[in-house]
């Protein structure tokens, strides 16, 4: 029964290797930092003078970083070990949050919003450079037959940060005046969490458990790893790329739809009136609450019934969310329902990760993961810029086209995707 599967997975969380638990703690703290800030960044850009086109370019720049960071990050972690690599990436991320905090007051030839691009280069270090390291650590610590549950264990802890981060942001916005002042306060708290995460993983992680692979041999190594991606990854890669391209077109604009287009506010008992930017944090928390509820049961189903149906379900939710959000009336309960539906997409995340790293050999998990994300994210880089151009003309057109592309990717994976045999 599904309930038995959930209980078994919870026992597995408690029994995970110490290093995976340390990784989960770091994931939680960094997730708090990212989720307090990342989903509001479009509104921060707008407040500092950027238009929809610039916001779209920012989203594409973020995708570009997500494309180019994982492979060298995976190669670095395979070479020097995850402990040193993740510490380095954590320090860089802290520096990026500091740049974001200082951006409104920075002078020079750049406009204030341009400094957010500079900060992004650093902020993304732990999340993107460290991607291969986190995948490799889980693979070397969890039995191959339980990879989906192993990833679910770390993801559940990480997604608690996705739940709490927006609520912290909501609380801060509720007691501050003006968006920039509120977001500056949010950044101060985010910096604190990122510092704590960097220290914790440095002090608590056991380097004796690290596996160190061979030295990176340059671009020929990249070509070899891309060419040798396991066959089950290829239809997954095509479908995933289309779905993520579609999501990238509009994801950065969700906050602007809620705050500027729908202008949804809500009055809560005791708390009182929540402005749209504060209510947006509540919506993100609703999304993550649903994600936490479905992730463990879906991992149980994936390990026993197959990865493909669970991944396809997540893809379909990704695809349908944009059209639902742009079409929903300006009613707080209905908008919350759309974000609750959006949270269902995380049901496929542990199975998706298991599909990616499952066929990889120990000592090469970082490079296989990095190669996959390098190719997928490189292909999705133009998504946000395209979405920004469309959004500046018609938000409805941008969100509708995103749904069409997402459904195409989902359909491709449903038809051609396969269950791995190893």
N, C-alpha and C positions, 0 to 999 in steps of 0.2 A: 504493500500500500504506500501511497505517496507520503503519508504521515510518518511511517517507519523510515522512509528514505530521508526525510528532513531530519529526524532525530539522529540517524546514522551519520549524516553529514555534519551535524552540530558536534557529535562526538569526535569526528575527524578534525574539525577545527581546533578542538581542545587538545588533540593529540599530535598536532603538526610539529615538525622539527622546529627547534628553537630559532634557527635562522629565518624560517618562513614567518614565524610569529614576529620577529624583529622587523622583517620587511613589511608585514601587515601594519605594524605600529607606524612606521615611516610613511606608508601609503595613506594611513588615516590622517596624519598631521599635514602632509602635503596636499591631500585632497581638501582639507579644510581651507588651506591657503588658496588653492586654485578655484574652488567653487564659490568662495566669497568674492572673488574678483573677476574670473574669466567671463562669466555669463553677463556681467555688467559692463564689459569693456567697450562695447559699441556705444552705450550711453555715455561713457567717460570720453571716448573719442568725440562724440557729438558735442558734449559740453565744452570741450577744448577747441571747438571750431571746425571739426572735420565733417564733410558731407557724406552722403550714402556711397558715392564712388570710392572715397578714401577708406570708408569702413569695409567695403567689399575687398579692396586691395589688401587691407590689414588681415582679413580672413584668409585670403590666398597666401599672403606672406606666412601666416601661421601654418598653413598646410605645407608650404615649401619647407619650413623648418622641420615640420613633422616628417617630411619625406627624406630630408638629407641627414637628420640627426640619428635615427635609430641604427643605421648600419655602422657608422664609425663608433657610435656608442656601444653597440654589441661587440665590435672588434676590440675596443678598449677594455671592456669588462672581461672578455674571454682571455685577454692577454695579461692584465694586471690584477684581475680578481674583482669580484663584485663589491667588496667592502671599500677598497680605495676608490673605485670608480664611482660608486653611489655617493660617497662623501664629497668628491670633487664636484659632481653634478649638483648636489645639494647646495654647496657654497655658491655656485654660479646662479642658481635659482633665487637665492636670497638677494644677491646683488641686483637681479632683475626687478624684484618687487620694490627695492629701494629706488631704482630709477623711475618706476611708475609713480611712486609717492612724490618724488622731487619734480616730476615733469611740469606741473603748472608754473613753477617758479624758475625753471631753467631758461637761461638766455641763449644768446648766440644766434647763428644764422637760421636755425631750425625753428619752425612753429612748435608750440607746446605739444600738439598731438603727435608730431614726428618722434618725440622722445619715447612714445609708447612702442614704436617699432623697435627702437634701440633696446628697451627693456625686455621686449618679447624674446629677443635673441638669447637672453640670459634666463628669463623665467622658464622657458621651455626645456632647460637643460635636464632637470631631474626626470621630468615626465617623458621626454622624447629620447634624449641620449641614454637614459637609464632603462629604456623599454626592454632592450635585449637582455640586460642584466637581471631584471626582475623575472622575465620568462625563464631564463636559464636557471636561476636559483630555484624556482618552483619545480622545474623538470628534474633537477638533480636531487630533490628532496622528497618527491612524491612518487609512489608506484605508478607505472605506466598505465595500468588499468583504471586508475582513479584520477587521471589528469583533470577531467572536467570538474570534479569535486575539489581537487587541489586548488584550481584557479578560482572556483566559487568561494572557497574559504578566504583567500586573500581579497577577492573582489567584494565580498560582503563587508569585511572590515573597512576596506577603502571607501565603499559606497556609504557607509555611515558618515564619513566626512562630507560626501555629496549631499547627505540629508541635513547635517548640522550646520555646514558652512553657510548655505542660504538663509537659515534661520538666524544665525549670528548676524548676517548682513541685514536682515529685516529688523532685528532689534536695534542695530546701530542707526539705520536710516530713520527708525521711529523716534529717536531721541536727538537727531541732528536736524539742522535747518539748511536746506539746499543740497543738491545732489553732489557737487564737488566736495563740500565739507564732509558729507556722509561717507563718500567713497574714500577720502583720505583717511578717515578713521578706520574704515574697513581694511585698508592697506596696512596700517600699523599692526592690527591684530594678525593679519596674514603673514607679515614678516616674522612676528613672534612664533607662530606655529612652524614656519619653515626652518627657523633657527633650531627649535627644539627637535624637529625631525632629523636634521642633519647631525646634531650632537648624539641623539639616541642611536641612530644606525651606526655611527662611528664607535660608540662605546660598547654597545650590546652585541653587535654582530661578531660571530666567531670566525676569524679568518682561516682557521684550520680546516673548515669545511669547504673552502673555495676550490673550485676546479679551474685550472689555468690551461688554456689551449695554446695553439701555436701562434706565432707572430703573424700580423697582418701583412700580406704580400702586395698590397696596393690595388690598383684598379683591376688587375687580372683576377684578384681574389673576388672582387665584386662581381665581375662577369661570370666567373665560375659558379658562385653561389646563386646568382640569378638563374643561370642556365640549368642548375641542378636542383631547383625547387621540386620537391616531391609532387608527383602527378596529381594527387588529390587536391593540392593547393590551387591548381590552375583554374578550374571552373569557379572555385570559391573566390579566387582573386578577381575574376571578371565581374561576377555578381556584386562582390563587396565594393569594387571600385565604382561601379555605377551608383550603388546605393549611397556610398560616401560622397560622391560628387554631388548628388542631389541634396544630401543633407548639408554639405558645405555651402551650397548656394544660399541657404536661408537661415542656417543655425544662428549665425551671429546677429541676425535681425529679430530674433524672437523677443528680445527685451524691448526693442523699439515698437513692435506690434502691440505688446501689452501696455507699455507706458505712453506711447504717442498715438497709436491708432485706436485701440480699444479704450484706453484711459480708464482701466478698471481699478476702482478702489473698493475697500470693504471696511466696515465698522465691526470690530470684535468686542465681546464683553471684556471688561476690565482694561484691555489694551487701548480701545478706542479706534479712531480712524487710522487706517493704513493707506498712505499715498500709493499710487501705482508702482513706484520703484520698490517700496517696501513689500507690497503684495506680491510682486514678482518673486521675491525670495521665498514667500510661502508656497507659490506655485512650484518652484524648483524642489522644495522640500516634499511636496505631495508626490512629485515625479519620482524622487528617490525613495520615498517610503514604499511605493508600489514596487520599485526595482528590488528593494531588499526582501519584500515578501515573495517575489517570484523567482529570485535567482537560485536559491538552494533547491527548491522542488524541481526547477527546470534542469539543473545539473544532475539531479538524481535520475530524471527521465532520460537525459542525454547519455549517461553512462550505461543505462540498461536497455533503452529502446532505440538508440541511434542519435548521432549528432546532427544530421542533416535537417530533420523536421524542426528541431529547436532553433537552429540557426536561421532557417527560412522564416520562422515566425517572427524573430527579431527583425529581419530585413523588412518584412511587410509592415511592421509598425513604424520603422524608420520612414518608409515610403508614404504612408498615409497621414502622418502627423502634420506635415505642412498644409495640406488642403483643409484639414480639420481646423487648424488654428486660424487661418486667414478667413474662414467661413463662419466661425462661431460668433454668435451675438455678444454684445458687450455686457455679459452677465457673469458675475464672479463665480457662481457655482458651475456654470457651463464651461468657463475657461479652465477652472480647476479640473473638471472632468477630462478635458483634452490633455492636460499635463499628466493626469493619472494614466490615461491611455498611452502617452508617450513613454512612461516608465516601464511599460511592458517590453520595450525593445531590449532592455537589459537581460531579459530571460535567455536570450541567445548568446550572451557575451562569454560565459565560461566555455560553452561548447565551441564557440568560434575560436577561442584561444587554443583549445585542445586540438582542433583541426589544424591549426597553424604549426604548433610546436611538436605535436605527437610523433610525426615521422622522423624528427631530427635526432641525430646521435648526441650522446652526452659529450660536452666540451664544444659543441657546435650550435647549441640551442640559441645562443645570442646572435650568431651570424645568420642563421636561417630566419629567425624572427625579424632581424634587421633588414635582410634582403626582401622579405615579403612586404614589410611596411615601406621600405624605400620605393619599391615599384608602385604599390597602391597609392601612396600619398603623393608621389610625383605626378601620377596621372590625374589626381584630384585637385592639384594646385589651382587651376583656373576657376574652379567652381565658385568660390566666394566672389571673385572679381566679376564673373558673369552674372551672378546673383545680384551684386551691387548695381550693375548697370540696369538690369531689369527692374530692380526694386525702386530705383530713382524714377523710373517711368510709371510702373504700376506694381505695387506689392502683391496684388492678386495674381497677376500674370507670373511673377517670379515664383511664388509659392505653388501655383498650379503646375508649372513646367517641372519644378523640382519633384512633385509627386509622380508625374508621368515617368521621368527618368528613373526614379526609385523603384517603381513597379516593374519597369523593364529589367532592372538588375535582379530583382527578386525572382521574376519569372525565369530568367536565364539560369539562376542557381537551382531553382526547383527542377528544371528540365535536365540540366547537365551535371549538377553536383553529385558527388559520390561519397559514400561512407569510406573512411580509411580502413585498410586491411591490416595495418601494423600499428 
